[in-house]
Amino acid sequence: MPAHDHWQKSSYCAQGDSCVHVATDVGGGVKLTESSDPTEAILRTTPGVWAALVRTVKEGSHQD
């Protein structure tokens, strides 16, 4: 992960390498990455889409 970004690790992350990290970018967007990804792929989305995803997961209304 880039050293200049302030990444926050998921509070649901267990011991190990598979942890989701979230950060904001300069323009206010949301960036996501996984600590075990050797290519350091970064997904980007808007704050609204991120909030909707978090709300859906917390409500448990998503389908497996």
Backbone as numpy.savetxt, mean C-alpha at the origin, in Angstrom:
# Nx Ny Nz CAx CAy CAz Cx Cy Cz
12.93 -0.25 -1.92 12.09 0.93 -1.92 12.98 2.17 -1.92
12.56 3.19 -2.63 13.37 4.41 -2.66 13.57 4.98 -1.27
14.78 5.44 -0.99 15.12 5.92 0.35 14.42 7.23 0.70
14.04 8.06 -0.28 13.46 9.37 0.00 11.97 9.31 0.33
11.32 8.20 0.08 9.90 8.07 0.38 9.70 7.63 1.83
8.63 8.10 2.43 8.29 7.67 3.78 7.21 6.59 3.65
7.62 5.35 3.67 6.71 4.23 3.51 6.18 3.78 4.87
4.89 3.49 4.93 4.27 2.98 6.14 3.93 1.52 5.91
4.39 0.65 6.80 4.12 -0.79 6.67 2.75 -1.10 7.25
2.03 -2.00 6.61 0.72 -2.41 7.08 0.79 -2.92 8.52
-0.19 -2.55 9.32 -0.25 -3.03 10.70 -0.63 -4.50 10.76
-1.08 -5.07 9.65 -1.44 -6.49 9.60 -0.29 -7.35 9.11
0.86 -6.77 8.96 2.03 -7.48 8.46 2.59 -8.39 9.55
2.69 -9.66 9.23 3.30 -10.62 10.16 4.81 -10.61 9.96
5.50 -11.43 10.69 6.94 -11.56 10.51 7.20 -12.09 9.10
8.23 -11.62 8.45 8.56 -12.10 7.12 8.68 -10.99 6.11
8.74 -11.39 4.84 8.99 -10.44 3.76 7.75 -9.93 3.04
6.61 -10.56 3.19 5.43 -10.17 2.41 4.60 -9.14 3.15
5.01 -7.89 3.05 4.32 -6.80 3.71 3.95 -5.72 2.70
2.75 -5.18 2.84 2.32 -4.09 1.99 2.81 -2.79 2.62
3.36 -1.90 1.78 3.83 -0.59 2.23 3.08 0.47 1.44
2.71 1.57 2.10 1.94 2.65 1.50 2.69 3.96 1.73
2.66 4.84 0.72 3.25 6.17 0.84 2.46 7.13 -0.04
2.60 8.41 0.22 2.01 9.42 -0.66 3.11 9.97 -1.56
2.71 10.40 -2.75 3.70 11.01 -3.64 3.57 12.53 -3.57
4.43 13.21 -4.26 4.48 14.68 -4.22 3.15 15.30 -4.64
2.45 14.68 -5.58 1.19 15.22 -6.07 -0.01 14.84 -5.23
0.19 14.11 -4.12 -0.92 13.73 -3.26 -1.50 12.36 -3.58
-0.93 11.66 -4.56 -1.40 10.32 -4.89 -0.92 9.31 -3.86
-1.41 8.09 -4.00 -1.07 7.01 -3.09 -0.24 5.97 -3.84
0.87 5.54 -3.20 1.74 4.53 -3.79 1.72 3.29 -2.90
1.72 2.12 -3.54 1.72 0.84 -2.82 2.85 -0.01 -3.36
3.49 -0.76 -2.47 4.51 -1.71 -2.89 4.54 -2.85 -1.89
5.23 -3.93 -2.25 5.36 -5.09 -1.38 6.83 -5.29 -1.06
7.15 -5.52 0.19 8.55 -5.60 0.60 9.28 -6.79 -0.01
8.58 -7.85 -0.38 9.26 -9.02 -0.93 9.44 -8.94 -2.44
8.98 -7.86 -3.07 9.08 -7.72 -4.53 10.49 -7.27 -4.91
11.28 -8.17 -5.50 12.66 -7.81 -5.81 12.79 -6.74 -6.90
11.75 -6.53 -7.69 11.81 -5.52 -8.75 11.36 -4.15 -8.24
10.87 -4.11 -7.01 10.38 -2.88 -6.41 9.29 -2.21 -7.25
8.36 -3.01 -7.75 7.23 -2.47 -8.50 6.38 -1.60 -7.59
5.97 -0.46 -8.08 5.14 0.46 -7.30 3.84 0.70 -8.05
2.73 0.47 -7.36 1.40 0.76 -7.91 1.00 2.14 -7.44
0.32 2.88 -8.29 -0.14 4.23 -7.93 -1.64 4.33 -8.12
-2.29 5.08 -7.23 -3.72 5.29 -7.31 -4.06 6.65 -6.71
-5.32 7.00 -6.76 -5.77 8.27 -6.19 -6.20 8.06 -4.74
-6.21 9.12 -3.94 -6.66 8.99 -2.56 -8.10 8.46 -2.44
-8.97 8.85 -3.37 -10.36 8.39 -3.33 -10.49 6.90 -3.56
-9.76 6.39 -4.52 -9.79 4.95 -4.81 -9.19 4.17 -3.64
-8.09 4.67 -3.09 -7.46 4.02 -1.94 -8.43 3.98 -0.74
-9.09 5.09 -0.47 -10.04 5.15 0.65 -11.20 4.17 0.44
-11.69 4.06 -0.79 -12.77 3.13 -1.07 -12.33 1.68 -0.87
-11.11 1.35 -1.28 -10.58 0.00 -1.09 -10.46 -0.31 0.41
-9.87 0.59 1.17 -9.70 0.37 2.60 -11.06 0.22 3.28
-12.01 1.07 2.93 -13.36 1.01 3.51 -14.02 -0.34 3.20
-13.91 -0.80 1.96 -14.50 -2.07 1.55 -13.89 -3.24 2.32
-12.58 -3.23 2.46 -11.91 -4.31 3.19 -12.30 -4.30 4.67
-12.35 -3.12 5.27 -12.72 -3.03 6.68 -14.16 -3.48 6.92
-15.05 -3.17 5.97 -16.45 -3.57 6.12 -16.65 -5.06 5.86
-15.69 -5.70 5.22 -15.80 -7.12 4.92 -16.78 -7.41 3.81
-17.06 -6.41 2.97 -18.05 -6.61 1.92 -17.42 -7.04 0.59
-16.15 -7.39 0.61 -15.48 -7.87 -0.61 -15.72 -9.37 -0.79
-15.60 -9.83 -1.99 -15.77 -11.26 -2.33 -14.41 -11.92 -2.41
-14.30 -13.13 -1.90 -13.05 -13.90 -2.03 -13.01 -14.62 -3.35
